[in-house]
């Protein structure tokens, strides 16, 4: 299904399964797609021959795994990871083994989703106490008095 959406992103291998984020949220495999690409950086002859870097794509707008508010928090927190088509792109080239890089990318995505699922606490407006107001004003008065007593020095 997603193969047609991801131009040049065929579903590689059968390593993928549903991504369990926490006890209440699981991302179905149909919302995920990945491909292996050649990794950059040092690695000798291996780096030019073997595609070990993994690019994991997640259909954020199309998923029904979590609600609208969590999607908004995700977009706000990770806007740089979202491409023009609305897919979240997570890469991993931490190891020289493709399957480990795929697991690493899946774990990165799960961590990002966990952060988005946390509902921020509402800020409760508070007033300064009478004592703190009094102390602040007394301190201001003392500072003003100190500056007022400073005068010109005549030589």
N, C-alpha and C positions, 0 to 999 in steps of 0.2 A: 504494500500500500504506500509506504513512504518512499520506496525506491524511485517512483516517478517524481516525487516532490524534490528529492535530493539529486539534482543533476550532477552526475559524476560521483555520487555517494552510494555505491551499491552496499547492501547489507552484507558485510564480510563475515564469513564463518558462522558457526552456530554457538558461539561462546556466550552470546547475550541471553539474558533472562530478565524478568521483572526486577526493577531496582527498588529494594526495600529501604526507604528513608528512615522511617521509625515505625512504631507499632500501629499507627493510624494512617500512614501515608505510604503507598507503593506506586511507583511509576511503571505503567505497563510497557512492555518491550516495544509495542507498536509506536510509542512516542519517542523512541530512541533509535538512532542510526549511527554507525561509525564506519570509519575507513582508516586504513593504515597508509602512512606516507613516509617518505625518507626523512630521517631525523637530521637536524643540523648540528654543527659542532664537531668536536674531535671524536674519533672512533676508529681511525685507521681504515683498512680496506672494507671493513664491515659496514661502515656508514654509507658507502656508495652502492652496496649490493642489496641490503635488507631493509625493508620498510617496517621499522619498529615503532615509530612515532604514531600515536593514535589520536584521531580527531573524533570526538564524540559530539553528536548533535542531538538536541532535545527540543521537541516541538512545544514551546511554552504556551503559545496561544491556543493550540489545539488540544492540550491535555485537559482531562477532567479529574486529575488526581488530587488537585487542591483548588481552593476557592479563588474568587476574583481578587479579594483583598491581599491574599498571599502572593498572587501573581503581580499585583501592583508593587508590593514591597520588593519582590524579586527584581522587577524591572528597574526600580529605583536604585537598589543596591548594586546590581550587576549589569548596568546599562552598557558598559563597554564590551561585555561578552556576548551581546545579542547582535546578530547580523541583520542585514536589510530585509530579509524574509521573515524575521521574527523568531529565528531559531537560536537557542543558546549553544555556543560552541566552546567546548572544553577540550584542551589538548594535554597530552602527557608524553614526555620522552625521558622520564626519570631513569628507566632501566633499558637494557639492551634486549629485553624480551617483550614481544608484542602483547601477549596475554596479561603480563603484569602491568604494562602501561594502560591497557584497557581497564583493568580493575582499579588502577590509580585514578584514571579519568572518571570512572563511575563513582568512586569515593569522593572526589572533588565536587562532582555535581550533587551528590547526596548532602555534603556539608553545606553547599550553597542553598539548597532547598530547605534544609533544617533551619538555617538562619532566617530565611524568608517566612517560615511557618511561625516563628516566634512573634506573638502580638506584643507590640511595645506598650509599656505601662503608660496610662494617661497621666499627664502632669497635673497635680493638684495645686491650685494657687494657694500660697500661704502668705500670711502677714507677719512682719517682724514683731517680736514681742515688745511690750511696753518697756521692759528692762533694757533690751538691746537698743531701742530708740533713744532712751535716756542716756545710756552709756555713749552712744555715737555723738549725741549733741554735746555732752560734757567734754568729750575728747576734742570736738571741733572748737568748743569755747576755749579750752586749754591751749590748743594750737594757735588760735587767733590771738590770745593774750600773749603767748610767747613771741609771736611775730610783731605784735604791737609794741612790746617793750624794747625791741631792737631799735637802735637809733643810729644816727650818723656819728661816726667817730671823728672827733676834732683832734688834729695833731698840732 
